[in-house]
Structure formats: C-alpha cells, structure tokens
Amino acid sequence: MRTTINLDDKTHEFASVYAAARGITLSAAIAELIRKAETAPPIPLAIRRSPDGLPLLPRTGKVLTTEMVKALSEDEL
C-alpha cells in the first residue's frame, strides 16, 4: 500500500540511518520498525495515587485545563 507520512527531522534521520545500516529502503525500514513495536512487550502502566487515594496523572509539563476536561467529557457523551 502506498501512503504519505510526515516525520519530524529526528525520526526521519533515525529511520534513514537504520535503513542504510541494513541496506534496505526507508519504506522497508519504517515497516520493520513498526512490526518490531507491535511485538514488543507492553510497557506496564503504574498508576500512582495521592495520599487520599486519587489517581495521579504522569507529569508531562503540559497544563490540563478545566476546558480540556469538559471537552473530553462531552466527547464521551
């Protein structure tokens, strides 16, 4: 199947180096990396809790606003 994707510079560089090291095309390298990711063991999700038992979200450096929560709640309805 032919498709177009956009990669950030670092991802493109990694995939290009990976392809060159194995003597395969960039498309074959990306397909191989995706297949490897599919078969990788899942990363365990450890849910941390506050002292009063509430689940804590992992720190991402992004601000979670009330508007974002409302928008997600509305999407689920």
ZAPA-897248 format. One record per residue (C-alpha): residue in one letter; y, z, x. Coordinates in nm, 2 decimals, decimal comma. Each point is the difference from the previous one (the first is absolute). Layout:
REM residues N
A  Y  Z  X
...
REM end
This chain:
REM residues 77
M  0,00  0,00  0,00
R  0,34  -0,09  0,13
T  0,28  0,25  -0,05
T  0,33  0,10  0,16
I  0,08  0,36  0,11
N  0,30  0,16  0,17
L  -0,07  0,23  0,29
D  0,24  0,22  0,18
D  0,06  -0,08  0,37
K  -0,23  0,28  0,14
T  -0,29  -0,09  -0,24
H  0,03  -0,37  0,09
E  0,00  0,07  0,37
F  -0,30  0,23  -0,03
A  -0,20  -0,26  -0,20
S  0,10  -0,28  0,24
V  -0,11  0,20  0,30
Y  -0,32  0,10  -0,18
A  -0,07  -0,37  -0,08
A  0,08  -0,12  0,36
A  -0,23  0,27  0,15
R  -0,29  -0,11  -0,21
G  0,07  -0,38  0,02
I  0,04  -0,04  -0,38
T  0,28  -0,11  -0,23
L  0,26  0,23  -0,14
S  -0,15  -0,05  -0,35
A  -0,35  0,09  0,12
A  0,14  0,31  0,18
I  0,18  0,12  -0,31
A  -0,31  -0,05  -0,21
E  -0,21  0,18  0,25
L  0,24  0,30  0,02
I  0,01  0,02  -0,38
R  -0,39  0,00  -0,02
K  0,00  0,28  0,27
A  0,24  0,20  -0,21
E  -0,21  -0,04  -0,31
T  -0,31  0,14  0,17
A  0,19  0,29  0,18
P  -0,08  0,35  -0,12
P  0,26  0,12  -0,24
I  0,27  0,24  0,13
P  -0,06  0,34  -0,17
L  0,28  0,10  -0,22
A  0,08  0,37  0,06
I  0,22  0,13  -0,27
R  0,22  0,28  0,12
R  0,11  0,26  -0,25
S  0,31  0,23  -0,01
P  -0,05  0,38  0,00
D  0,02  -0,02  -0,38
G  -0,27  -0,27  -0,03
L  0,22  -0,31  -0,06
P  -0,12  -0,32  0,19
L  0,23  -0,10  0,28
L  0,08  -0,37  0,07
P  -0,03  -0,11  0,36
R  0,33  -0,03  0,19
T  0,12  -0,36  0,02
G  0,36  0,05  0,09
K  0,10  -0,15  -0,34
V  0,17  0,18  -0,28
L  -0,18  0,02  -0,33
T  0,25  0,00  -0,28
T  -0,02  0,10  -0,36
E  0,07  -0,36  -0,10
M  -0,30  -0,12  0,20
V  -0,23  0,25  -0,17
K  0,13  -0,09  -0,34
A  -0,05  -0,37  0,07
L  -0,36  0,06  0,10
S  -0,06  0,22  -0,30
E  0,13  -0,28  -0,23
D  -0,22  -0,26  0,17
E  -0,31  0,21  -0,08
L  0,08  0,02  -0,37
REM end
